[in-house]
Structures are given as C-alpha cells and as structure tokens.
Amino acid sequence: MGTAPRGKTVKDLTVEEFKNLIHEVIAEDLELWRETLEIMADKKLMKRLEKADRDWEEKGEATYVEWPGKKAHVEGYPSSRC
C-alpha cells in the first residue's frame, strides 16, 4: 500500500505528495481488483477453489498440502516448466 514519505503524517504532506500518495494507493487497489477479477473469470480455477474450501471444511488440516510439495504441479509456475 502507498505510504507517506518517511517520517511524515498525512497532515504534514504537501499537496503534490498527497496527490502522489492517493495515486499510488488507487493504482495498487486497481491492480488487486484486476487480479481478483481474473481469478473470478476463470471458471475452472473457481471450481477448484470451491472444492478446496469444501474439502477444508469437511476434512480440516488433513487436506492441507504444503506449497513446496504442490508448486511443481501448478500450471504456469516457473518450477513446473523445468
């Protein structure tokens, strides 16, 4: 998230610094929303996420797989291309 220049509170910012801060925060939020919408638009991924949620609710930690054990099987993840 955008932050004020070091050591300054919002009330200490110049108008230009405040504008830049607002611009940074909005740009970061838009990027997060873009990523969220990309995920939500991927029907296959959404079904996998919903299944994972159901599995977690039903079986708890038994369904948990640590990332190092899973990342080799994730499509598009750099290590899966090796």
Contacts in CASP RR format, 6 or more apart in sequence:
PFRMAT RR
TARGET T0000
AUTHOR 0000-0000-0000
METHOD contacts of the structure
MODEL  1
MGTAPRGKTVKDLTVEEFKNLIHEVIAEDLELWRETLEIMADKKLMKRLE
KADRDWEEKGEATYVEWPGKKAHVEGYPSSRC
1 25 0 8 1.000
1 28 0 8 1.000
2 21 0 8 1.000
2 24 0 8 1.000
2 25 0 8 1.000
2 28 0 8 1.000
3 21 0 8 1.000
4 10 0 8 1.000
4 12 0 8 1.000
4 13 0 8 1.000
4 17 0 8 1.000
4 21 0 8 1.000
5 13 0 8 1.000
5 17 0 8 1.000
8 17 0 8 1.000
10 18 0 8 1.000
10 21 0 8 1.000
13 21 0 8 1.000
39 45 0 8 1.000
39 46 0 8 1.000
39 49 0 8 1.000
40 46 0 8 1.000
52 63 0 8 1.000
55 63 0 8 1.000
56 63 0 8 1.000
56 64 0 8 1.000
71 77 0 8 1.000
71 79 0 8 1.000
71 80 0 8 1.000
72 79 0 8 1.000
72 80 0 8 1.000
73 80 0 8 1.000
74 80 0 8 1.000
END
